[in-house]
Amino acid sequence: GLCSAHGRSRSTHRDAATVLHSDAIMNTTACSMNAGAAPTAVGARLHNAVRARAAARVTRVSQRSTAVVAANKGSNKWSDSTQAVHNGEREGRPRVSDSLTTPVCMTSTYWFKDTAELIAYQEGDYGSFEYGRYGNPTSRACEEKIRLLEGGEDCLLSASGMNSAICMLLALVPAGGHIVTTTDCYRRTRQFVQTFMPKMGITCTVLDPSDYDGLEKALEEHDCSLYFSESPTNPYLRCVDVERIAKLCKPKGCLVCIDGTFATPINSRALDFGADLVIHSASKYFGGHNDVLAGCIVGDKEAVGKVRQFHNIMGGVIDPHAAYLVLRGLKTLSLRVARHNDNAQRLAERLEGHPKIERVHYPGLASHPDHEVAKKYLKGFGGVVSFEIKGDLWATAKFIDACELPYIAPSLGGVESLIEQPTVVSYWDQGPEKRAAIGIKDNLVRMACGIEDYEDIEADILQALDQIE
């Protein structure tokens, strides 16, 4: 094993604990037999069976412990410093496959016992890794879990959602190519598409998420390599008709990539409706605890393979411990998303019609422009609610400052509720005119509902609204 874990010693301790437990049962049986009348035939058989089982377990523990010690005996031919570096690890490392949790493999490189084994690896006949930038056992376990959740053919985990997006764009869009994207999207993605990609001669058509005629026109007028959109989008939670988009793009050889961060595969699997790729900021719902940065891309094997080749060059590799945090978070994803969905839906319904709210943006409401599309693709409508305060920038800021439960912070998908004013958090440097041009209103609030009790969330939002005139 190459992992930094004590699988064998843990197993030995576990078996020893079982022996102690068996001895306790045996002693209890013996005591109960001695305390009462003469033992029955059934009691005697039970007594003998427990004793035999315990004896066999002791033998196995002894054999295992001896084997581990023998395998790890190391070499005394080296000096103290050399022994300190190599002994106990170079040969006979502890087996970790019986560890209940996936071990965190903290290694930057991987070794081979001889040249033949290395050649077998290079030719695909020996399963291992070569160097930390090309893969890690902990990361690979996490990738496989995500792949199966999304129903994809391959998955690549990376250091952040933006790293996944940029690697995807640079790997799949050729110099001089053309992409189609949507107006409502994460600012840093828009920045990269509109300021960096033109340096490679790559042009872009930006459409309203529901402008399918515009998409058809762009596909006719350009040699499009990629259609890329969030669904739901950030911050207005627009939803795109993935199946319709795929039917338009596929005949033109245009790949379809959906950023499913706000949906998660629990609510929607875009690959099932014809998308080629799905990307996620795994820092959000996948990690689920606001304590990790990560991203992933999953879907078509050939396309993910191209991204992987580019990623191997660029770097942006996720730390193994970060991969473990995502892996652990995924285990409770379904449970958490159900609570996120419920809290956000109830809050959206409560705020709609409130006298101090101008408008609520949530795909689970019939008033949302993409509600019918959302019902087709989403099992739940997500944990984010955006809404507009009746007031200006400062009235909105006063409301946010009056909130006591949610933290004022960017991000979403964690167990804690977060609240933000996009004008201040993400677009303060843009100025009123530029913000207006991209649809960011000064009175817009984005609320990422956590998993707290809904009654507490509602009470806090309502009391904060009471603080503004």
N, C-alpha and C positions, 0 to 999 in steps of 0.2 A: 504494500500500500504506500501511496505517496502523500497521504493526508496527515495533517498535524492533529491526530486524535488517538485516544488510547482504547481502541476497540477491544483488544484482547484482554487487557487488564480489567476493563469494565465488565467484560463477559465473565472473567474469573471471579470477580467480586460478586457478580449477580448469582453465579452458580454456588458460591460459598454461602451467600445469603439463603439460597434455596435449601442448602444442606442444613443450615441452622434452623430454618423453618420446619424441615422434615424431622430434625431431632426434637424440636419442641413438640411437634405432633406426637412423635413416638413416646416422649416422656410423659405427655399429658395422658396418652392412652394407657401407659404403664401405671401412672398414678391412679387413674380412674379404676383400673383393674384391681389395684392393691387396696383401694379405699373401700370397695364394696365386697360383694360376695365373690366366690370363685369365678374366674373368667369363663365366659361362654366359648364355644368353639368358634363362633364368628369373631368375637373379640380377639381371640388368640391369632386367628388368621390375619386380621387387620394389623395386629401388633407385629407379626413376622414380616408382612408385606412392606410395611413402612420402614422397618429396620433394614430389609434387603435393598429397598429403593435408596435409602440414605447412604448405605455402604457403597452402592454403585456410583452414586453421585460424587462421593468423596474421591473415589478412584479416578473418575473422569477429571475432576478439578485438579487432582494431583498430577495427572498425565499432561493436562494442558499447561499448567504452571511450569512443569519441568521442560516441556517443549519450547515454551517462550523463552525461558532462561537460557536453554541450550542454544537457541537460534540467535539470541542477543549477546552471546558471550564475548563477541568482538575479538580483538587481537591484542596480545600483550607484546608484540614485536615492535610496536611503535612507541615513540616517546609520549610523555603525559599530554602535551599539547595536541598531538595528532590523535591520540585516543579520545580526548575530550571532544574533538570535532566529529569523529567517525563512529566510535563504538556505540552500540545500542540502536543504531539506525541503518548503517550501511547494508547489513544483511538481517533478514528475519524481522522486519518491522511489524508492529502489531497489526493484525487484521482488523479492518474497520467496517466490514460489510454487515456486521451484526449490531452496529450502533443504530439505535432507533432513529435519531435525527441525522440528517445529512451532515457529515463533517465539513468544517471550513478548511479548505486546502490552501494553506498559506505558503505557496511556492511560486517562484518566478520562472523556474525551468524544470525539466524532467530528464531523468537519466535512463540509459539503456544498458543492459548487462553486457552486450557485445555488438559488434558491427552488424552481424546477421540480424539481430533484433531490430536495429535501427533501419536497416534496409527493408525489413518486413513492414515496419511502420510507414516508411516512405511509399511503399507500394500498396498500402491499404490492407495488409494482411495481419497487422498487429494493432490492436486498439489502444491508443494512448494519446498523449499530447507531446508537443516538442518544446514550446516556449510559452510563457505566460500570456503573451499578446495574442496567441492563436487559440487559447482555450484553457479551461480550468474545470475540474470535476464538479465543484460546487456550482459554478455558473452553468455548466451543462445540464445539471439536474433541474435548475430553475428554468432554463430554456425549454426543456422537454415538458415541464408542467404547463408553461404558457402556450406552447405549441398545441398541446392537447386541448386546453381550454378554448383556444380560438379555432381549432379544427384545421390548422395549417400543416404544410409539409415540412417546414423548417422554421427555426427561430434563432435570432441573434440578439443577445443581451449586450448592452453597452453602458457607458458611464453616465449618460443622461438622455432625456428625451430629445433634446436638441442635437446631441451627437448622433442619435439614430436617424433623425430627420435629415441632417446635413449629409451624412454618409449615404443615405438613400438617394438624395437628390444628385449628388456628385457621381455616384456609381451608375445611375440609371438614365440620366439625361446627358446626351453627348454635347460637346461644344457646338454651338450654333443651333441647338435644339429648341424646342418650344414646349412649355408646360401650361396647363390650365389650373387655376386655383380660385378660391372664393374670397369674397370681400371680408367676411367676418372670420378672423383667425388670430392666433397667438401672435403678439407683436414681433417677437424675435424671428419667427418663421417668415413673416412678411418682410422683415428687414433683410434677411438673407436672400430671399427670392428677388427682391426689388433693387438691392444695392450691390450684392456680390455676384450673383449669377450673370448679370449683364456683362461683367468683365470677361466671361467665357463666351460671349456672343449668344447667350441663352435669353430668349424673349419669353414673355408671359402674358396670357390673357386672364384678367381678373373679372370674375362674374359674381352676380348675386347667387346665393346657393340654390335658388329655385329657377334660375335662368337656363333651362334646358335647350331652348332655341339658340341661345348664345353659345352653348357648348357645341351644338351641332354645326353652327357656323364656324367656330374656331377649328373644329376637326376637318372641315372642308378646306379652309384657307391655309392651314398650317400642317406641317408634318409633326404632329404632337407626339411626344414621347411619354408624357405622364399627365394624368389628372390627379390632383391632390387636394383633399379637403378634410377638415375636421367634421365630425358628426356625432353628437351635437357640437356646435361651434362655440368659440369663446369670444365675447362674453354673452352674446344674445341667444345662444342655444338653438341656432338654426339647424335643421336636419335635412340631409340630402337623400334623394331617391337612388340608392346604390344600384339596384337592379336596372333601373332605367339608364343610369350613367354607364354601367358596364355594357349594356346592349348597344349603346352609341359608340363606345370607345373600342371595344374588342375588334370589330371589323376593320378599324383603322390602325390596329397594332399599337394602340395607346394603353399603357398600363394604368390601372386604377389603384390608388393608395388612399386609404381612409385612416385618419387619426382618430382612434377610438378611445382616447383617454377618458373623456367625460362619460362614455357609455359603459366601458368594460365588457368583456365577453359574457358576463352574467346578464346584462341587459340586451346586448346585441352582438351578433357575430357577422360582420360585414362580408367575410369570406364566403359565407353560405349563400350570399346574394350576388356573387359574381366579382367582388373585389379581388385583386391579385395580391394585395399586401395590406396589412394593418400595422400601424405603429402606435406605441403608447409611451407616455411619460410614466414609467413604472414607479416614479417617486410618489405618485398620487395614490390611487385606490389600491394598486398592487401592493406597494409597501404598507400603506394604510395607517402609518403612525407618525408621519412627518419627521422621520429620522434617517432617511436614505435618499440618495440621488441615483437614478437609474433610468434606462430607456430600453426599448426592444422593438424589433421589427419581425413580423411573422407572416407566413403565407407561402406563395409559390417558391418551390425549391430552387429553381434556376435564378429567379430574381434575388432571393435572399443570398444565394451563393455569390452573386456579383457584388452585393453589398458587403458580404463577409470578406471577400478578397480586398476590397478597398479599405475596409475597417482594419484588416491585418496590417496594412501599410500606414494608415493614419494614426492608429492607436485608439485612444478613447476607451480603454479597457476598463471594465467594472472591477472594483476590488472584490476579492472573494467573500469578505465579510459583508459587504453591501449586497452581494448576490444572495447570501444566506438570509439577510433581512427581508429581501423581496420574496424569497422562497417561503419563509415563515409567514409573511403577510398573506400570501396567496391561499394559505390553508383556511383562513377565515374570510376570504373575499366575499363569498356568497352570503354569509351571515351579515357582514357589515354593509354590503350594498343594499340589502333588503331594508335595513334601518335608514340608510342614507335616502333611499327612494321614498320611504314613507314620510320621513321628516320633511323633505323638500316639497313633496306633493301637498301635504297638509299646510305647510307654511304658505305656499303659493296660493292655495285656495283661500286661506285666511286673509292674505294681503290684498287679493283682488277685490276691489270695491271699497277698500279702506279709504276714508276721506283724505288722508295725507299721502296716498300713493297715486302717482300719475298713471303708471302702467306696470304690469308684471310680465316678465319674459320667462316662460317655463313651458316646455313642449307637452307637458301633461295637462295643460289647460286648453279648452276648446278655443280660446281667444288667440292662441299662438298661431302664427301664419303657417307653420309646418306641422300642425297637430295631426292631420290625417297621415302625413308621411311618417311621423313619429310613431303613431299607433301601428303602422305596418312593420316597423323595424325594431321597436324597443319594447321589451317585456316590462321594464320599469323606466322611468323618465330621468333618473339620475339625481344626484345629491346637491346640485347647484341651482340656485334661484337668483335671477337678476331682476331688479326692479328700480323704478325711477321715483324719486321723492318729489312731491310738489314743493318746489323751492329751488334755490340756486346752489352753487358749489358749496357755500358756507353753511347753508341750512342742512345740506346733506352731510357735511363734515360734523356738524353739531349732533345729528342723529347717530352717526357712527361712534362718536366719542361718548355718547350716552349709553351705548351697549355695554353690558357688564359680562355677558357670557362668552360671546365669540371673541377671539383674538383678532386684533387689527393686523393682518398679515396676508401676503399673497399665497398662492397654492390652494389645494383642495384635496379631497379624498382621504384625509386623515380622520382619526377618531374625534379630534377636537373641531368644533365649528370655527370657521374663519370668516372674516368680513373685510371688504375692501371697497374703496372708491377708485375705480380704474383710472380716472383722471389724475389722481394723486399718486397712486402706486406705480402705474405703468406708463403714463403719458404726460407727466408733469413737464417734461422738457420739450414737448411738442408745441405748446401754445394753443390758445383757443381755436384759431383758424384751422390749424392742421388737425386738431382733435375733431373738429366738426366735419372736416373733409372725409375722415375715415369712420364717422358715426359714433364717436365716443362722446357721450353727453356728460356734462359736469354733475348732473344730478343722478347719475347711474350708480347703483350699488350692486356688488356681486357677493352673495352669501353662499358659502360652501357649508352646508349642514353637516355636522358631525353625527355621532351616534348617541348623543345625550338624549334624555327623555324629552319627547316633543313638547310637553307642557312647559318645561323650563325654557326651551328655545322661544316658544311663542310669547310667553310672559315677558321675556327680556326684550324682544323686538317691539312689542306693543308699548312697554313703558318708555323705551327710547324714542318711539314716535311721538309719545305724549310730551316729550321735552322740546319739540320744535313747534314753532308757531304756524 
